[in-house]
């Protein structure tokens, strides 16, 4: 990885201080290598191999739980199935399909996690340029539905789409090696749902995570929606409480400058309490809060104004405005019995789950705003908050949300009001040149199924001071005050020691579990990593004093929780026995119980925030 230092620490057990990194690593091979590769003897038999039984289990299998491997494609979250269900439903139809990493590549990264000393990167290296990520105009596009006509049978249409999709994949893999390409969706069924949602929609919402919006913004989709389809595209910068207000405003201006046809909306589905400014040092603290805050979300009013400007009076949106006013007036926090009572309040929301007939293509032209109803399609990557955004618009939970990428498997429509219909599309990963470690941190890949999580931890630790935030002690340090070089493996072992993660048989530090735990902290926002637009470092002071920054601070305060919150006494994360349920947190969650939120530390309201409150429920 370009951001890691290449120095080797001085002669700890199992390391080779006089060998270069290239000599330490096996040759790098294509991700499409299918044969199993034997593990390096030195890596497994060394006394410094600390992963215990977890590593030995990985030696015996190429797959992780809930995963199927066919050729060079990994079908994640694959479910055992005896054919179609009672209604012809295939539970694996919309599973995530990614290109598989070869065994040699996985072992190369594991060895690098042990050998490479982490070096902090400069602020300039946190700047992401969309031109470098997606290379607009290249083959890094998304598959389009091929031409068709009404004389074609369903089988002919499906066959034509399959051929076109294989050609699309062939162009990408022919132009870029597996080492350069990011993970991206190889499941045609999921792309078909995007086609249908775009065909149904009058307005398209592209939801992005404010911590890394460039990751979630494929320029090819922008050109297709605004150009070929002639539709309005609304960019939603979601989870704005997870980034400093100055950074939010900087990203907003960046997209306005490069994509002038965008309508940009700031949104947070689960706002924090503005009376408690957050501080990154509070990552080890947590408090309990009961109740939901869907109706206090920042963004519905901005989205309504954007839709009013787009429809230009062709659709009566007065019922939507009245609904927002009712939600604001009646918003309460922590009253009654919590979510169960909240879901019963208010008018019913009509939900339509689309069948296969709805997936059939429509004609080349479609009547806009048919029957006086505007259809708003919600698209985006996994874990950017599409389902939570819909919950925020409705004012209560109507969509199941989960940390697991690919949780929304079939697009559904929701009538927000009689004249406003929302269409939720499953998360899609577009091809790019992003580092795969960054994709893991962005929640694009299911954390529980990562074969090698250590380099993603190293990517995180070279950009934020993980060791200091978590108060970690180097595993080889006899004197806590002495300085020791850290590698990604050291951080995982130190966290396993601090949290008491042990393997079942040998009772060694379970570094695999510790790495998964750290990645979840990053996904949740408790270890907050935010990327910047180009030039942000030089102009940071300008953005911090920008008038829109101050307006955003005021606006965030206005949408804070009304009424009293029921908070329990804060407690520090246990270093031994507290179980977070790591294995279960990637399962589908229905929003049970309390949410954990980090407690605050004194500081400026413009300081970098790390609020866990926003991620009380997971986005899909």
N, C-alpha and C positions, 0 to 999 in steps of 0.2 A: 504494500500500500504506500502510495506516495507520501503520506503524511507521517509515517513512522520513521523514527531514526534508524540508522543501519548499524549503530554501535552494538557490540555484544557485551553483556555484563561480565565482570571479572570473575571467571572461574567458579561459578556455583556448581553444585553436583549435577551431573547429567548434561552440562552445556559444554560448548567447545569454543573457548575464548580466542583461539588462534586460527579459527577457520572463518572464511568469508561466508556470508549468508547464502550465496549461490552454491557453495560447497555443502552447506548444511541441508539444503532443500533438494528433494527429488525433482527431476525435470517436470515442467508444467505441461500438461496435455490438454487436449480438447475435452470439453464437457460432454462430448458425445461418445467417449470411450465406454464400451459396454462391459469389457472383461473385468473381473475382480482383480485387484492388485494386492499382493501380500503386504502386510504392515512391516515397517522398518523395525528390525530387531532392537536397535538401540532405543527406539522410541517407547517400546513396550516393556523391555526388560530393565530399563534404567531405574535406579533407585529414586529418581526424581519424578517418576510417572505417578501422579497423585490422583488420577481419576478413578482408580479402583474398578469395581465391578461394572460401573457404567461404561467405561472404555472397553472392557472385555465383551460386554454385550454388543457394543457397536462393531466389534471385530467379527462377530458371528453373523451379522445381518447387514444388508444394504438399506433397509427401510426402517422407518420409525412408526410408532403406533398410528393407526388410522390412515396408512398410506399404501398405495399400490404403485409398483414400478413396472412399466411396460416399455421395452426398448429404451429410448433415452428420455422418456417423459415420466414425470412423477405425478401421479394423481393423488392429490392431498385430500385428507379426510374421507378416503374411500370407505364406503359402508358395505358390509357383506350383504349380498342380495341374491335371492333365488328367482330372478326375473322381475317382471313388472309387478307393481302392487295391485290391489283390488280395483283401482280406477286407472290402471295403466301408467302409474307414476313410477319413474325410475329415480331412486334416491341419489344416484351418482351422476345424473345427467348434467348437472351444473357445477360439479366439483372443479376446484382450481387445478389446472394442468400447467406445470412448469417444466422447463428443460432440466434434466437431471445433472447434477455435478458428478464427475467421475470420482471413483474411489481415490485415485492418485491426487486429484485436486483437493479433495477433503483432507487427505493426509498432509499435503503440502501446507495447507492453511493451519492445520493443527500444530505442525512443527514451527511455522512462523510465529504463532501465538506464544510459543515457549521461548523463542530465540530473539525476536525483535524487541528492542527496548523502546518504550513509548516516549515520544517527544511531543510536547504541546505544539500545536499548529498556531500560526499567526491569525489575527482577525481577518486578514485579507483572504485566507484560504477557506473561510466560512462563507464567502460570497459565491453564489451560484448563478451562472448565466444560462438562460434557457437555450441559447444557441449551441452551447457545448453539450447540453444534456440530450437534446432531441435532434439536433442538426436538421432544421426545417428544410424541406426539399429533397431529403435523402429517402432511402427505402424504409426508414423508421416511421412508417405510416401506420394506419390501422386498416383492417380488411373492410372493403366495401361490398355491399350486396350486388352481385353481378346483374346485368340486364335480364329481364324476364318478360313474358307476355302471358295473357290469359289462356293461350292454347297449350301451355306447358302443364304436364301433370305434376302432382306433388313430388313424385319420385324423381322426375326430370329436374325439377327445381332444386331439390336437395342435392342431387348428384352434381349439378352445375356449381352450386355453392361450395361443395366439398372440393371440387377441382380448383376453383378460384382460391380457396383458402390455402390449399397446399402450395399453389404457385406463390402466394403471398409469403408463406413461411420460407419457401425455397429462396426467394430473393433476399430476405433478411439474413438467413444463415449463410448465403453465398457471399454477401458483402461484408459480414463481420464475423470474427471468430467468437467462440463461446466465451472466451475470457473477457472480451469487451462488452458483450451484450448483457443487459440486465435480465432479471426474471421478467417474463411477460406471458400473457394468457395464450395457451395453445388449444383451448377448448372452443371449438366452433359454435357449440350450443350457446355459450355465454355471449359471444359476439352477435349471434342472431337476436338476442334480447336487446342489445344496444340498437341494432338496426330498427327493431320494431318500436322501441321507445322514441327514437328520433322521428320516425314516421308519424307517430301519434301526436307528438308535442307541437304546441304553438310557441312555447317559450322553453328554452333549455337552461337548466341550472347546472353549472359545473362546480361541484363542491371541492374545495381544497383545504388542506391543513396549513394554518398560518405559519407553523414552524418551518415548513419547507414547501411553499406553494408551487415552486417551479417543478418539483417532483411530480405533482398532481395535475399539471397543466400541459397536455399535449397540444402543440400548435396545429397539428394536422386536424384535430377535432374542431378547433376554432375556425380554421379555413373552411372546413366542410359545412359546419352549421351555418356560419354567417355568409358563406359564398354560394355553395351548391344548393343548399336547402333554403337560403334566404330567411333564416329564423334569427330571432334575437337570442343572444347568449348572455346569461347573467353569471358572473364569476362570484362565488360565495367564498370569502375568506373566513373560514370557520375556526372555532376555538381561539378567538382573539385574546382571551384571558391568559393564554399560555405564552404570550410574547409581550415584550414591552410595547406600550402604545406608539412610541416613535418608530419602532420596526414595522408595526402594522401599517402606519401611514406611508412609510417608505415603500413597502411592497405594493400598496394601493397605487401610488404614483408610478411605480415601475410598470405595472400592467397597463395603466392608462396610456402611458407613453408608447409602449410597443404594440398594443392592441386597442386602437381607439374605438372600435365598435363594441367593446365590452361595457356592460353595466355591472358595477362592482358593489357588492353588499357585504358588510361586516356582520358576522353572526357568531353567537355562542349559544349552544343548546341548553347549557346548564350553568348559569352564571354563578360566580363566587359572590361572597359578601364583600362589598367594597370597603366596609369598615375594617377589614383585616387584610392589609397589604401583605403580599407573600415575599418570602426570601428563600433563595436556593438552599441556605443552610438548614432549613426546616425539614429537609427530606427525611430525617430520622424521627420526626414527630408526626403524630396523627391525632385527629379528634373524630368523634362520631357526630353525624348530623342526621336527623330523621326528616322525612318528607321529601317532596320533589319540588323542582323549580322550573318546570317546563314553561309555565305561563309567564315567567319573568325573563325569558330569553331575549338577548339583544339581537335584533335583525328583522323580525316580522314587519315592523313599520317601514324599514328601509326597502325590504323586498316588495311590499305593497306599492310604494311610490315608484319603484322601478317598473313594475308590471302596469301601473296606470300610465306611465309614459310610453310604454311599448304598445299597449292596446289602444291608446288614444281615443278612449270613449266608445270603442266598439263592443266592449263587454262591461256590464254593470258590476262593478266591484264594491259597491256600497255595503253589501252584506259582509264582505271580508273586513272592511274598515270597522263596521259595528262589532264584529267578533273580536277584533284586537282590543277595542275599547272595553268590551265586557271582560276579556281576560285580564287586562291591566287593572281594572277596577276590582275584580274579585280575586286577585292573586293573593294567596296566603302561603306561608311556609310552616311546615311542622305542625299543622293543626289536625285534629281528628286522628284517624287511624292510618294516615300516611297514604301510600299509593293506592290501596284498594278503594278507599273512599274517593280519592281523586279521580280514579278512572270512571267512577259511576256518575260524577257530576257532569253537567253540561249536556248539550244535545248529542245524540248519537252521530257517529261518523260512518258513512257508508263506505265499506271496503269491498273492492272487487279483485279477486285473484284471477288473473288471466289464464285461460286454457290454451291448448295448442292452436285452436282456431284463431286466437288473437295474434299468434305469431306469424300468420300468413301475411305476405306483403300486401300493402295497399296500392292503389293506383299511383301513377306518376305525379298526380296533383291531388291535393286534399283540401276540402273546404276549411278555411281558417276560422276559428272560433265558432264551430258548428253548434247550433242550437243555443247560442249565447253563452257557451261555456269555454273558458280558457283552460287548456291542458298544459300543465307545467311538468316537464320531465326532469327528474333528478338523477344525474349521472356523476360518476367520480370513481376514484380508486377505493380499494378496501380501507377501512379504518379512518376515513376522513370525516365521518359523521353524517352520512346521508340519512340514515334511519332516525338518528337523534334530531336532525334538523326538521324532519317531518313531525316528530313528536313536539318539537318546539313551536312549529307553526300551528299544529292542532291545539296545543295548550295542555296536552296530557299524553300519556304513553299509549300509542296505538300500534307501534311497530316494535317488534322484538329486536333488541340490539345485543351484540356480542363482540368480544375481543377477537374472535376468530375471523380472519379474512375469509370472505366468501359466505358469510352467514346468511345474507339475503340471496336466495337462490332462484327466485322466480319473481318477475316484476309484478307489482300490485298497484292498483289505483285507489286513491282516497279522495272523497269529495270533502274538501275543506269547508266549502259553502256550496249552495246549489249552483253557483256559477264558476267555481274554482275547483279543478280536479288536479291532484298531484299524482305523478306516476313515478314509482320507486324502481330504479334499475339496479341489478346486482353490480357489485364493484368489479371493475375491469382494470387490468394492468396493461398499459400500452408499452411497446418496445422503446427502449432508450439506451443510453450509455452510462447510466448511473452505476456507481459501485454497488454491488449486491449487499454489502454490509449496511449501506445507507437504506436500502430497501427494507432490510430486516428491522432497522430502528424505526422506520416509518410505518411498521405494522402491515406491510404488504405480504410478508411470508409468515405463516403460523409459527409462533415461537416454539411451541411444544414439539414441532416436527423438524426443527433445524438440526441437521446432522453435525454441524460444526458452528457453535455459537460464539466461540472465543474471539475470532477476529472482529466480529461485530462489536463485542465489548471493547476491544482495543481501539476500534474506530471512534467509539464514544469517548473513551478515556483520554484520547489524544486531543479532544476538542472541548471537553469540560473536565474540571478537576474531580473526578470520581473518587479518588483516594481521599481527598480532603473532605468532600461532602459527606462521605460515609464513615469517616474517621477510621480508615483501615490501617492495620499494622502489617508491614511486609512479612511474609511467612518465613523469611530467612533472617530477619532482624533480631539480634540478641539485645541490642541497645535501641529502644524505641526512638531516641533522639537522633540517631545516625541516619544519614541519607542512603537510600538504596535504589538502584535502578529498577523500574517496574516494567514488566511485560504483561500482556493480557492475561496470561495464565496465572501470574502472581495475584492480580486483582481478583480473579475468580476464586482462587484458593483462600485469599484473605477474607473475602465475603462469606465463603462457606464456613470458615472458622468462626467468624463473628456471629453468623446466624445459626450455627450448630448443624449444618447440613452434612450428614454422614451417609456413606454407603451402607447398605443393609448387612452385608456379610463381613467385610473387612473393617468396617467402621472408620474408613478413611474419609478425608474431606471430599465431598461430592461436588467437584468443580463444575460438572455439567449442569447440575441443578442450580448452582450459584450463578452460572452464566445466564441461565434462563430467567432467574429472578431479577438480575440486573437489567436484562432487556425489557422485562415487564415494567420495571420502574421507569425506564426511558419512554416506553410507549404510553404509560399513564401520565407522563408529564412530571413525575416527581424528580426525575433527573432530566432537566429540560435542556434540550439541544435545539437551538434555533439557527437557521441559516439566513444570510443577508443578501439583499440585491447587490449587483455590482456597484462599487463606489460608496457603499454605506459607511465603511470605516472612516473614510476621509470626511464625510458629511454628517457624521453622527450627531454632532452638536447642533447642526442646522435642523435636523429632523426632531431632535428633542425639544427645540424651541418653536417648532412649527405650529401655527394656529390650530391646524386639524388635530395635532397631538393633544393639545389641551382640551379641545372639544370632545375627543374620544374619552379622555379621563372623566370628564363631566358626564358624558353619556353612559359610561359604564356604571357610574355611581347611581344614576337615576333608575337603572334597571335592576338594582340590587334587591335582595329579598325584603318583602314587607312583613311586618309583624315580628314576633319573637321566634328565635330558633331554639330548639331543644338540643343543647350541646352537652356532651359528656366530658369529663375531665380528660385532658390530653395525656397521652402516654407515649413513652419512647418505644420504638420498635424493639422487640425482645431480641437478645443476642443468642438465644438458645432454643426455647421451646415453642415460640409462637409460630403457628402454621398459617401461611397465607393461602394455602390451597392452590399451589402453582399448577398442579396437574389438572385441576378442575377449572381454572380460570379461563382456559381456552375453549371450554365447552360453551354451548349456547346458554346465555344467561337471560333470565326473564325479569331482572331488576329487583331481586329480592333484598329485603332487610335494609341495613344502613349503608351509607357510603362513607369511605374514609377520605378525609381531607387533611392536608398538612396544616399545622398551626402556623401562625404568622410570627414574623420577627419584625421589630421596628425598622422602618426604612421609608424611603420616599415612595410615593405612589407611582413614580416613573421608573423605579428600579425594575430589573428583570424579575418577572414573577414565575413561580413554579407551582401553580395551583392544581392540586389533585381534584378539587371539587368539580371541575368541568368534566372530568373523566370518571364521574361516579358510575357511569354505565358506558359500555364499550360501543364503539362505532363499527359499522360494517361497510 
